[in-house]
Amino acid sequence: MKPNVLIIEDDREIAELVQMHLHDQGFDVVHAADGKEGLKRALAGEFALVILDLMLPGVDGLEICRRLRESDRGCSILMLTARGEEMDKVLGLDLGADDYLTKPFSVRELVARVKAIIRRTATAADPAAATGPETLTYPGLTVSLGKRRVSLHEKAVELTAKEFDLLAFFARHPGVPFTREQLLDRVWGYSFTGYEHTVNSHINRLRAKIEADPSHPRYIITVWGFGYRFADAEELRA
């Protein structure tokens, strides 16, 4: 089954160029030319990825990003930003975008980013491709690395691609504290240097989904003055 991609971009030349190259790579691609139409399509459809321009007529990209994350849809979001929109990049990442590209960009790089995001979020991924054991099990919480699925007290938890990546990283290293900079490097990659507060935003959303009381977290613990760590098995059993 081909991955479905939604492009929300008001520049028709850019949209058509991206659409053509993604079609050539085997993706099913839908285009929306303004924010209102794009938001409607994104909320109504089942898309693996939304390529989202931030500067849009009608409804801007940041609002679309916020609405998608509030709706708890699991689609990934790749933002397109113009040079000089540093604050918009920060806000977009804080709202839950998975990656970004700055215009003008290389179509080859965009296709590579799309493939990487789709590869990470494929729910039918080969378990053998996962690092370490296929499934990590802690009291009340199960993280299936190969299938990229999470269950809390045997109920499925819907996470975005980056939320899953962050939880999986924590679950692979119980008890080990990490700074925000280390988490950015290991989960987001070097290109996100300088966006340490983005870690806080993602952890807050993750806690809201897996913690019974996010203000007193059981799994993802704040290490004051340093960063965060995942509780070890003894703490969780206690």
Contacts in CASP RR format, 6 or more apart in sequence:
PFRMAT RR
TARGET T0000
AUTHOR 0000-0000-0000
METHOD contacts of the structure
MODEL  1
MKPNVLIIEDDREIAELVQMHLHDQGFDVVHAADGKEGLKRALAGEFALV
ILDLMLPGVDGLEICRRLRESDRGCSILMLTARGEEMDKVLGLDLGADDY
LTKPFSVRELVARVKAIIRRTATAADPAAATGPETLTYPGLTVSLGKRRV
SLHEKAVELTAKEFDLLAFFARHPGVPFTREQLLDRVWGYSFTGYEHTVN
SHINRLRAKIEADPSHPRYIITVWGFGYRFADAEELRA
2 26 0 8 1.000
2 27 0 8 1.000
2 28 0 8 1.000
3 27 0 8 1.000
3 28 0 8 1.000
3 48 0 8 1.000
3 49 0 8 1.000
3 118 0 8 1.000
4 27 0 8 1.000
4 28 0 8 1.000
4 29 0 8 1.000
4 30 0 8 1.000
4 45 0 8 1.000
4 46 0 8 1.000
4 47 0 8 1.000
4 48 0 8 1.000
4 49 0 8 1.000
5 22 0 8 1.000
5 27 0 8 1.000
5 28 0 8 1.000
5 29 0 8 1.000
5 30 0 8 1.000
5 47 0 8 1.000
5 48 0 8 1.000
5 49 0 8 1.000
5 50 0 8 1.000
5 51 0 8 1.000
5 114 0 8 1.000
6 29 0 8 1.000
6 30 0 8 1.000
6 31 0 8 1.000
6 32 0 8 1.000
6 38 0 8 1.000
6 41 0 8 1.000
6 42 0 8 1.000
6 45 0 8 1.000
6 47 0 8 1.000
6 49 0 8 1.000
6 50 0 8 1.000
6 51 0 8 1.000
6 75 0 8 1.000
7 15 0 8 1.000
7 18 0 8 1.000
7 19 0 8 1.000
7 29 0 8 1.000
7 30 0 8 1.000
7 31 0 8 1.000
7 32 0 8 1.000
7 51 0 8 1.000
8 32 0 8 1.000
8 35 0 8 1.000
8 37 0 8 1.000
8 38 0 8 1.000
8 39 0 8 1.000
8 41 0 8 1.000
8 42 0 8 1.000
8 50 0 8 1.000
8 51 0 8 1.000
8 52 0 8 1.000
8 53 0 8 1.000
8 56 0 8 1.000
8 61 0 8 1.000
8 64 0 8 1.000
9 15 0 8 1.000
9 18 0 8 1.000
9 31 0 8 1.000
9 32 0 8 1.000
9 33 0 8 1.000
9 51 0 8 1.000
9 53 0 8 1.000
9 56 0 8 1.000
9 80 0 8 1.000
10 33 0 8 1.000
10 34 0 8 1.000
10 35 0 8 1.000
10 53 0 8 1.000
10 55 0 8 1.000
10 56 0 8 1.000
10 57 0 8 1.000
11 53 0 8 1.000
12 33 0 8 1.000
14 80 0 8 1.000
14 103 0 8 1.000
15 31 0 8 1.000
15 33 0 8 1.000
16 31 0 8 1.000
17 107 0 8 1.000
18 29 0 8 1.000
18 51 0 8 1.000
18 107 0 8 1.000
18 110 0 8 1.000
19 29 0 8 1.000
19 31 0 8 1.000
21 107 0 8 1.000
21 110 0 8 1.000
21 111 0 8 1.000
22 29 0 8 1.000
22 111 0 8 1.000
22 114 0 8 1.000
23 29 0 8 1.000
25 111 0 8 1.000
25 114 0 8 1.000
25 115 0 8 1.000
27 114 0 8 1.000
27 118 0 8 1.000
30 41 0 8 1.000
30 47 0 8 1.000
32 38 0 8 1.000
32 40 0 8 1.000
32 41 0 8 1.000
32 42 0 8 1.000
34 56 0 8 1.000
34 57 0 8 1.000
34 58 0 8 1.000
34 59 0 8 1.000
35 56 0 8 1.000
35 57 0 8 1.000
35 58 0 8 1.000
35 59 0 8 1.000
35 60 0 8 1.000
35 61 0 8 1.000
35 64 0 8 1.000
36 58 0 8 1.000
36 59 0 8 1.000
38 59 0 8 1.000
38 64 0 8 1.000
39 59 0 8 1.000
39 63 0 8 1.000
39 64 0 8 1.000
39 67 0 8 1.000
42 50 0 8 1.000
42 64 0 8 1.000
42 68 0 8 1.000
42 73 0 8 1.000
42 75 0 8 1.000
43 67 0 8 1.000
43 68 0 8 1.000
43 71 0 8 1.000
43 73 0 8 1.000
47 75 0 8 1.000
48 75 0 8 1.000
48 76 0 8 1.000
48 118 0 8 1.000
48 121 0 8 1.000
49 75 0 8 1.000
49 76 0 8 1.000
49 77 0 8 1.000
49 78 0 8 1.000
49 114 0 8 1.000
49 117 0 8 1.000
49 118 0 8 1.000
49 121 0 8 1.000
50 64 0 8 1.000
50 68 0 8 1.000
50 75 0 8 1.000
50 76 0 8 1.000
50 77 0 8 1.000
50 78 0 8 1.000
51 78 0 8 1.000
51 80 0 8 1.000
51 110 0 8 1.000
51 114 0 8 1.000
52 61 0 8 1.000
52 64 0 8 1.000
52 65 0 8 1.000
52 77 0 8 1.000
52 78 0 8 1.000
52 79 0 8 1.000
52 80 0 8 1.000
52 97 0 8 1.000
53 61 0 8 1.000
53 79 0 8 1.000
53 80 0 8 1.000
54 60 0 8 1.000
54 61 0 8 1.000
54 62 0 8 1.000
54 79 0 8 1.000
54 80 0 8 1.000
54 81 0 8 1.000
54 82 0 8 1.000
54 85 0 8 1.000
54 88 0 8 1.000
54 92 0 8 1.000
55 61 0 8 1.000
55 82 0 8 1.000
55 85 0 8 1.000
56 64 0 8 1.000
61 79 0 8 1.000
62 88 0 8 1.000
62 91 0 8 1.000
62 92 0 8 1.000
62 95 0 8 1.000
65 77 0 8 1.000
65 79 0 8 1.000
65 92 0 8 1.000
65 95 0 8 1.000
65 96 0 8 1.000
65 97 0 8 1.000
66 95 0 8 1.000
68 75 0 8 1.000
68 77 0 8 1.000
69 95 0 8 1.000
69 96 0 8 1.000
69 160 0 8 1.000
69 205 0 8 1.000
72 158 0 8 1.000
74 158 0 8 1.000
74 159 0 8 1.000
74 160 0 8 1.000
74 161 0 8 1.000
75 160 0 8 1.000
76 98 0 8 1.000
76 99 0 8 1.000
76 117 0 8 1.000
76 118 0 8 1.000
76 120 0 8 1.000
76 121 0 8 1.000
76 160 0 8 1.000
76 161 0 8 1.000
76 162 0 8 1.000
77 96 0 8 1.000
77 97 0 8 1.000
77 98 0 8 1.000
77 99 0 8 1.000
77 160 0 8 1.000
78 97 0 8 1.000
78 98 0 8 1.000
78 99 0 8 1.000
78 100 0 8 1.000
78 101 0 8 1.000
78 110 0 8 1.000
78 113 0 8 1.000
78 114 0 8 1.000
78 117 0 8 1.000
79 89 0 8 1.000
79 92 0 8 1.000
79 93 0 8 1.000
79 97 0 8 1.000
79 99 0 8 1.000
79 100 0 8 1.000
79 101 0 8 1.000
80 100 0 8 1.000
80 101 0 8 1.000
80 103 0 8 1.000
80 105 0 8 1.000
81 88 0 8 1.000
81 89 0 8 1.000
81 100 0 8 1.000
81 101 0 8 1.000
81 102 0 8 1.000
81 103 0 8 1.000
82 102 0 8 1.000
82 103 0 8 1.000
83 102 0 8 1.000
83 103 0 8 1.000
89 100 0 8 1.000
89 102 0 8 1.000
89 195 0 8 1.000
90 195 0 8 1.000
90 197 0 8 1.000
90 198 0 8 1.000
92 100 0 8 1.000
93 100 0 8 1.000
93 192 0 8 1.000
93 195 0 8 1.000
93 198 0 8 1.000
93 201 0 8 1.000
94 197 0 8 1.000
94 198 0 8 1.000
94 201 0 8 1.000
95 201 0 8 1.000
96 160 0 8 1.000
96 162 0 8 1.000
96 201 0 8 1.000
96 202 0 8 1.000
96 205 0 8 1.000
98 117 0 8 1.000
98 160 0 8 1.000
98 161 0 8 1.000
98 162 0 8 1.000
99 113 0 8 1.000
99 117 0 8 1.000
101 109 0 8 1.000
101 110 0 8 1.000
101 113 0 8 1.000
117 161 0 8 1.000
119 125 0 8 1.000
120 148 0 8 1.000
120 161 0 8 1.000
120 165 0 8 1.000
121 148 0 8 1.000
121 161 0 8 1.000
121 164 0 8 1.000
122 148 0 8 1.000
123 147 0 8 1.000
123 148 0 8 1.000
123 149 0 8 1.000
124 147 0 8 1.000
125 146 0 8 1.000
125 147 0 8 1.000
125 148 0 8 1.000
126 146 0 8 1.000
127 134 0 8 1.000
127 144 0 8 1.000
127 145 0 8 1.000
127 146 0 8 1.000
127 147 0 8 1.000
129 146 0 8 1.000
130 145 0 8 1.000
130 146 0 8 1.000
131 145 0 8 1.000
131 172 0 8 1.000
132 145 0 8 1.000
132 172 0 8 1.000
133 145 0 8 1.000
134 144 0 8 1.000
134 145 0 8 1.000
134 146 0 8 1.000
135 142 0 8 1.000
135 143 0 8 1.000
135 144 0 8 1.000
135 145 0 8 1.000
136 142 0 8 1.000
136 143 0 8 1.000
136 145 0 8 1.000
136 168 0 8 1.000
136 171 0 8 1.000
136 172 0 8 1.000
137 143 0 8 1.000
138 171 0 8 1.000
138 174 0 8 1.000
138 219 0 8 1.000
138 231 0 8 1.000
138 233 0 8 1.000
138 236 0 8 1.000
139 233 0 8 1.000
139 236 0 8 1.000
139 237 0 8 1.000
140 152 0 8 1.000
140 153 0 8 1.000
140 236 0 8 1.000
141 150 0 8 1.000
141 151 0 8 1.000
141 152 0 8 1.000
141 171 0 8 1.000
141 210 0 8 1.000
141 219 0 8 1.000
142 150 0 8 1.000
142 151 0 8 1.000
143 149 0 8 1.000
143 150 0 8 1.000
143 167 0 8 1.000
143 168 0 8 1.000
143 171 0 8 1.000
144 150 0 8 1.000
144 151 0 8 1.000
145 168 0 8 1.000
148 164 0 8 1.000
148 168 0 8 1.000
149 156 0 8 1.000
150 156 0 8 1.000
150 157 0 8 1.000
150 159 0 8 1.000
150 164 0 8 1.000
150 167 0 8 1.000
150 210 0 8 1.000
151 157 0 8 1.000
152 209 0 8 1.000
152 210 0 8 1.000
157 209 0 8 1.000
157 210 0 8 1.000
158 209 0 8 1.000
159 167 0 8 1.000
159 206 0 8 1.000
159 209 0 8 1.000
160 205 0 8 1.000
162 187 0 8 1.000
162 188 0 8 1.000
162 202 0 8 1.000
163 202 0 8 1.000
163 205 0 8 1.000
163 206 0 8 1.000
163 209 0 8 1.000
165 187 0 8 1.000
166 183 0 8 1.000
166 187 0 8 1.000
166 199 0 8 1.000
166 202 0 8 1.000
166 203 0 8 1.000
166 206 0 8 1.000
167 206 0 8 1.000
167 210 0 8 1.000
169 183 0 8 1.000
169 186 0 8 1.000
169 187 0 8 1.000
170 219 0 8 1.000
170 220 0 8 1.000
170 228 0 8 1.000
170 229 0 8 1.000
170 230 0 8 1.000
171 230 0 8 1.000
173 230 0 8 1.000
174 230 0 8 1.000
174 231 0 8 1.000
174 232 0 8 1.000
174 233 0 8 1.000
175 229 0 8 1.000
175 230 0 8 1.000
175 231 0 8 1.000
175 232 0 8 1.000
176 229 0 8 1.000
176 230 0 8 1.000
177 223 0 8 1.000
177 226 0 8 1.000
177 227 0 8 1.000
177 228 0 8 1.000
177 229 0 8 1.000
178 186 0 8 1.000
178 227 0 8 1.000
178 228 0 8 1.000
178 229 0 8 1.000
179 226 0 8 1.000
179 227 0 8 1.000
180 196 0 8 1.000
180 197 0 8 1.000
180 199 0 8 1.000
180 200 0 8 1.000
180 227 0 8 1.000
180 228 0 8 1.000
181 193 0 8 1.000
181 196 0 8 1.000
183 199 0 8 1.000
183 228 0 8 1.000
184 192 0 8 1.000
184 193 0 8 1.000
184 194 0 8 1.000
184 195 0 8 1.000
184 196 0 8 1.000
184 198 0 8 1.000
184 199 0 8 1.000
185 193 0 8 1.000
188 195 0 8 1.000
188 198 0 8 1.000
192 198 0 8 1.000
199 228 0 8 1.000
203 220 0 8 1.000
203 228 0 8 1.000
204 214 0 8 1.000
206 220 0 8 1.000
207 214 0 8 1.000
207 217 0 8 1.000
207 219 0 8 1.000
207 220 0 8 1.000
208 214 0 8 1.000
210 219 0 8 1.000
210 220 0 8 1.000
211 217 0 8 1.000
211 218 0 8 1.000
211 219 0 8 1.000
211 220 0 8 1.000
212 218 0 8 1.000
218 231 0 8 1.000
218 236 0 8 1.000
219 230 0 8 1.000
219 231 0 8 1.000
219 236 0 8 1.000
220 228 0 8 1.000
220 229 0 8 1.000
220 230 0 8 1.000
220 231 0 8 1.000
221 228 0 8 1.000
221 229 0 8 1.000
221 230 0 8 1.000
221 231 0 8 1.000
222 228 0 8 1.000
223 229 0 8 1.000
END
